[in-house]
Amino acid sequence: MDKLTQAQWCENLLNDDFFKKVIEDLKTQQIGVIMGSNPYDVDVREDAYRHIRTIDLIVGHLQGIAAEKQIREKKWKIL
């Protein structure tokens, strides 16, 4: 699959309402784990935080791929 096709797939996924809801639900669930943990459950909170960061990393990666289309369009305008 070429980069522009990947960019379009990522853009579509990031704009999909169901995908956005799933991502938000996952983050909310992990925040709930942090909020509901006992003061001595440091490992539980750290795991939940790592999960949130992983979700953000995945979404950021998809955004980076989706930006490839815009980058190429701007590149041609400059040249």
LINRAMO-V529761 format. One record per helix or strand of 2 or more residues. SS is the DSSP state (H for helix, E for strand). FROM is the first residue (numbers start at 0). TO is the last residue. If there is no record, write none. Layout:
# LINRAMO-V529761
ss;from;to
SS;FROM;TO
SS;FROM;TO
This chain:
# LINRAMO-V529761
ss;from;to
H;2;14
H;16;34
H;41;77
